[in-house]
Amino acid sequence: MRRRRWGTGFLLVLIIVIGALWWHGGREPLRPIEQQIPVPEGLE
């Protein structure tokens, strides 16, 4: 019985954490990374 209670509590905490991450995850837009990368001569 005690093991089942721990499993249920863990599952509940996991659902709350995943829900919070999903809710707060999309607040900032993704920005493309624009950066010059030096390429050695002869590989262009």
Summary of the structure (lengths in Angstrom):
residues: 44
radius of gyration: 22.7
end to end distance: 66.7
largest distance: 69.3
contacts: 48
relative contact order: 0.08
helix: 55%
strand: 0%
